[in-house]
Amino acid sequence: MSIDRFNAEGYYDLTAYGALSVIEKEERALRAFRPIVYICSPYAGDTDSNMTAAQKYSRHAVDKGYIPIAPHLLFPQFLNDADPIERKLGLFFGNALMSKCSEVWVFGRTISAGMEAEIKRARWKNYRLRYFTENCEEVQNHA
């Protein structure tokens, strides 16, 4: 879209030009490429707190210009995590989604069994792993 500095009557109109330029810039930013990242954080245990944390981590990814994939926010809505077969199915689905991501972001100090399996798979597949604290601060040297 090309924005003219002149209005329909041919008069110089910097106010409209400025406003439309800002809108065009915002639309371009929305169309810009955003890599997909896999959000790896605890689910089991205190599921309410863990889901709230996963939402915060997903929002952090959005704010940093990424598209987050957090399977533990999606699959428990229709799979029963307490059923070992359905839990295994959810982990399988998560692995399939992980293969579509450019990075795996691991959040928090606590690494659950499910997270450990995801991290192991990410390493095996040679995916880029990044580690963050619960406050979304990146940790360069993880333990």
C-alpha atoms as a printed R data frame, in Angstrom:
    type eleno elety resid chain resno      x       y      z
1   ATOM     1    CA   MET     A     1  0.000   0.000  0.000
2   ATOM     2    CA   SER     A     2  1.372   3.405 -0.986
3   ATOM     3    CA   ILE     A     3  0.288   6.361  1.101
4   ATOM     4    CA   ASP     A     4  0.028   9.769 -0.532
5   ATOM     5    CA   ARG     A     5  0.845  12.971  1.341
6   ATOM     6    CA   PHE     A     6 -2.063  14.619 -0.439
7   ATOM     7    CA   ASN     A     7 -5.758  14.061  0.290
8   ATOM     8    CA   ALA     A     8 -8.463  13.310 -2.302
9   ATOM     9    CA   GLU     A     9 -8.885  17.029 -3.054
10  ATOM    10    CA   GLY     A    10 -5.136  17.394 -3.701
11  ATOM    11    CA   TYR     A    11 -4.285  19.248 -0.481
12  ATOM    12    CA   TYR     A    12 -1.142  18.474  1.506
13  ATOM    13    CA   ASP     A    13 -2.381  16.493  4.576
14  ATOM    14    CA   LEU     A    14  0.425  15.459  6.937
15  ATOM    15    CA   THR     A    15 -1.946  14.428  9.739
16  ATOM    16    CA   ALA     A    16 -3.688  11.776  7.657
17  ATOM    17    CA   TYR     A    17 -0.385  10.775  6.049
18  ATOM    18    CA   GLY     A    18  1.233  10.293  9.476
19  ATOM    19    CA   ALA     A    19 -1.667   8.276 10.852
20  ATOM    20    CA   LEU     A    20 -1.903   6.034  7.792
21  ATOM    21    CA   SER     A    21  1.877   5.523  7.802
22  ATOM    22    CA   VAL     A    22  1.714   4.233 11.389
23  ATOM    23    CA   ILE     A    23 -1.111   1.836 10.485
24  ATOM    24    CA   GLU     A    24  0.809   0.563  7.462
25  ATOM    25    CA   LYS     A    25  3.931  -0.010  9.600
26  ATOM    26    CA   GLU     A    26  1.911  -1.984 12.184
27  ATOM    27    CA   GLU     A    27  0.322  -4.121  9.466
28  ATOM    28    CA   ARG     A    28  3.762  -4.872  8.022
29  ATOM    29    CA   ALA     A    29  4.981  -5.930 11.468
30  ATOM    30    CA   LEU     A    30  2.050  -8.340 11.818
31  ATOM    31    CA   ARG     A    31  2.866  -9.903  8.459
32  ATOM    32    CA   ALA     A    32  6.552 -10.260  9.300
33  ATOM    33    CA   PHE     A    33  7.983 -13.720  9.845
34  ATOM    34    CA   ARG     A    34  7.678 -15.044 13.396
35  ATOM    35    CA   PRO     A    35  9.512 -18.259 14.273
36  ATOM    36    CA   ILE     A    36  7.585 -20.934 16.163
37  ATOM    37    CA   VAL     A    37  8.943 -21.943 19.567
38  ATOM    38    CA   TYR     A    38  8.017 -24.907 21.735
39  ATOM    39    CA   ILE     A    39  7.221 -23.987 25.349
40  ATOM    40    CA   CYS     A    40  8.579 -26.613 27.742
41  ATOM    41    CA   SER     A    41  7.411 -26.135 31.332
42  ATOM    42    CA   PRO     A    42  5.833 -28.279 34.060
43  ATOM    43    CA   TYR     A    43  2.224 -29.410 33.816
44  ATOM    44    CA   ALA     A    44  1.765 -32.247 36.331
45  ATOM    45    CA   GLY     A    45  1.420 -31.501 40.031
46  ATOM    46    CA   ASP     A    46 -0.109 -28.087 40.671
47  ATOM    47    CA   THR     A    47 -1.767 -27.970 37.258
48  ATOM    48    CA   ASP     A    48 -3.582 -24.660 37.872
49  ATOM    49    CA   SER     A    49 -0.383 -22.799 38.755
50  ATOM    50    CA   ASN     A    50  1.575 -24.599 36.052
51  ATOM    51    CA   MET     A    51 -0.976 -23.681 33.372
52  ATOM    52    CA   THR     A    52 -0.947 -20.051 34.512
53  ATOM    53    CA   ALA     A    53  2.853 -20.094 34.288
54  ATOM    54    CA   ALA     A    54  2.723 -21.654 30.796
55  ATOM    55    CA   GLN     A    55  0.379 -18.869 29.710
56  ATOM    56    CA   LYS     A    56  2.886 -16.309 31.032
57  ATOM    57    CA   TYR     A    57  5.743 -18.057 29.200
58  ATOM    58    CA   SER     A    58  3.710 -18.157 25.999
59  ATOM    59    CA   ARG     A    59  2.964 -14.442 26.315
60  ATOM    60    CA   HIS     A    60  6.686 -13.797 26.802
61  ATOM    61    CA   ALA     A    61  7.385 -15.580 23.507
62  ATOM    62    CA   VAL     A    62  4.743 -13.472 21.728
63  ATOM    63    CA   ASP     A    63  6.223 -10.281 23.181
64  ATOM    64    CA   LYS     A    64  9.652 -11.344 21.887
65  ATOM    65    CA   GLY     A    65  8.304 -11.858 18.354
66  ATOM    66    CA   TYR     A    66  7.723 -15.625 18.347
67  ATOM    67    CA   ILE     A    67  4.715 -17.896 17.926
68  ATOM    68    CA   PRO     A    68  4.490 -20.144 21.012
69  ATOM    69    CA   ILE     A    69  3.341 -23.750 20.970
70  ATOM    70    CA   ALA     A    70  2.489 -24.994 24.465
71  ATOM    71    CA   PRO     A    71  0.946 -28.473 24.125
72  ATOM    72    CA   HIS     A    72  0.223 -28.661 27.859
73  ATOM    73    CA   LEU     A    73 -2.181 -25.741 27.441
74  ATOM    74    CA   LEU     A    74 -4.023 -27.501 24.625
75  ATOM    75    CA   PHE     A    75 -4.099 -31.274 25.038
76  ATOM    76    CA   PRO     A    76 -5.296 -31.506 28.683
77  ATOM    77    CA   GLN     A    77 -8.494 -29.841 27.496
78  ATOM    78    CA   PHE     A    78 -9.528 -33.101 25.812
79  ATOM    79    CA   LEU     A    79 -6.988 -35.724 26.941
80  ATOM    80    CA   ASN     A    80 -6.921 -37.110 30.481
81  ATOM    81    CA   ASP     A    81 -3.401 -36.627 31.875
82  ATOM    82    CA   ALA     A    82 -4.195 -39.067 34.699
83  ATOM    83    CA   ASP     A    83 -4.741 -41.866 32.153
84  ATOM    84    CA   PRO     A    84 -1.277 -43.226 31.225
85  ATOM    85    CA   ILE     A    85 -2.351 -44.062 27.668
86  ATOM    86    CA   GLU     A    86 -3.800 -40.589 27.060
87  ATOM    87    CA   ARG     A    87 -0.776 -38.945 28.707
88  ATOM    88    CA   LYS     A    88  1.501 -40.883 26.371
89  ATOM    89    CA   LEU     A    89 -0.656 -39.804 23.434
90  ATOM    90    CA   GLY     A    90 -0.383 -36.153 24.532
91  ATOM    91    CA   LEU     A    91  3.420 -36.441 24.737
92  ATOM    92    CA   PHE     A    92  3.449 -38.005 21.275
93  ATOM    93    CA   PHE     A    93  1.347 -35.114 19.920
94  ATOM    94    CA   GLY     A    94  3.725 -32.655 21.596
95  ATOM    95    CA   ASN     A    95  6.712 -34.311 19.926
96  ATOM    96    CA   ALA     A    96  5.007 -33.968 16.554
97  ATOM    97    CA   LEU     A    97  4.485 -30.254 17.179
98  ATOM    98    CA   MET     A    98  8.048 -29.830 18.439
99  ATOM    99    CA   SER     A    99  9.320 -30.934 15.037
100 ATOM   100    CA   LYS     A   100  7.654 -27.835 13.523
101 ATOM   101    CA   CYS     A   101  9.407 -25.416 15.902
102 ATOM   102    CA   SER     A   102 12.653 -23.556 15.389
103 ATOM   103    CA   GLU     A   103 13.576 -23.665 19.095
104 ATOM   104    CA   VAL     A   104 12.593 -25.296 22.370
105 ATOM   105    CA   TRP     A   105 12.308 -22.914 25.322
106 ATOM   106    CA   VAL     A   106 12.619 -24.526 28.755
107 ATOM   107    CA   PHE     A   107 11.216 -22.546 31.686
108 ATOM   108    CA   GLY     A   108 11.905 -22.869 35.400
109 ATOM   109    CA   ARG     A   109 14.273 -24.669 37.719
110 ATOM   110    CA   THR     A   110 12.055 -27.716 38.130
111 ATOM   111    CA   ILE     A   111 12.383 -30.232 35.302
112 ATOM   112    CA   SER     A   112  9.455 -32.669 35.395
113 ATOM   113    CA   ALA     A   113  9.559 -36.173 33.895
114 ATOM   114    CA   GLY     A   114  7.578 -34.942 30.879
115 ATOM   115    CA   MET     A   115  9.942 -32.007 30.399
116 ATOM   116    CA   GLU     A   116 12.957 -34.295 30.694
117 ATOM   117    CA   ALA     A   117 11.549 -36.444 27.889
118 ATOM   118    CA   GLU     A   118 10.986 -33.334 25.751
119 ATOM   119    CA   ILE     A   119 14.504 -32.029 26.420
120 ATOM   120    CA   LYS     A   120 15.996 -35.444 25.652
121 ATOM   121    CA   ARG     A   121 14.115 -35.553 22.350
122 ATOM   122    CA   ALA     A   122 15.146 -31.992 21.482
123 ATOM   123    CA   ARG     A   123 18.804 -32.873 22.089
124 ATOM   124    CA   TRP     A   124 18.491 -36.104 20.102
125 ATOM   125    CA   LYS     A   125 16.951 -34.189 17.181
126 ATOM   126    CA   ASN     A   126 19.549 -31.409 17.593
127 ATOM   127    CA   TYR     A   127 16.923 -28.685 18.151
128 ATOM   128    CA   ARG     A   128 18.095 -25.417 19.612
129 ATOM   129    CA   LEU     A   129 17.380 -25.343 23.362
130 ATOM   130    CA   ARG     A   130 17.097 -22.127 25.342
131 ATOM   131    CA   TYR     A   131 16.606 -21.977 29.109
132 ATOM   132    CA   PHE     A   132 14.685 -19.348 31.086
133 ATOM   133    CA   THR     A   133 13.905 -18.685 34.738
134 ATOM   134    CA   GLU     A   134 10.338 -18.579 36.063
135 ATOM   135    CA   ASN     A   135 10.591 -14.788 35.512
136 ATOM   136    CA   CYS     A   136 11.347 -15.270 31.796
137 ATOM   137    CA   GLU     A   137 14.996 -14.246 32.121
138 ATOM   138    CA   GLU     A   138 17.235 -16.232 29.796
139 ATOM   139    CA   VAL     A   139 19.909 -18.354 31.470
140 ATOM   140    CA   GLN     A   140 23.072 -18.825 29.435
141 ATOM   141    CA   ASN     A   141 24.655 -21.597 31.502
142 ATOM   142    CA   HIS     A   142 21.974 -24.044 32.533
143 ATOM   143    CA   ALA     A   143 22.529 -26.871 34.971
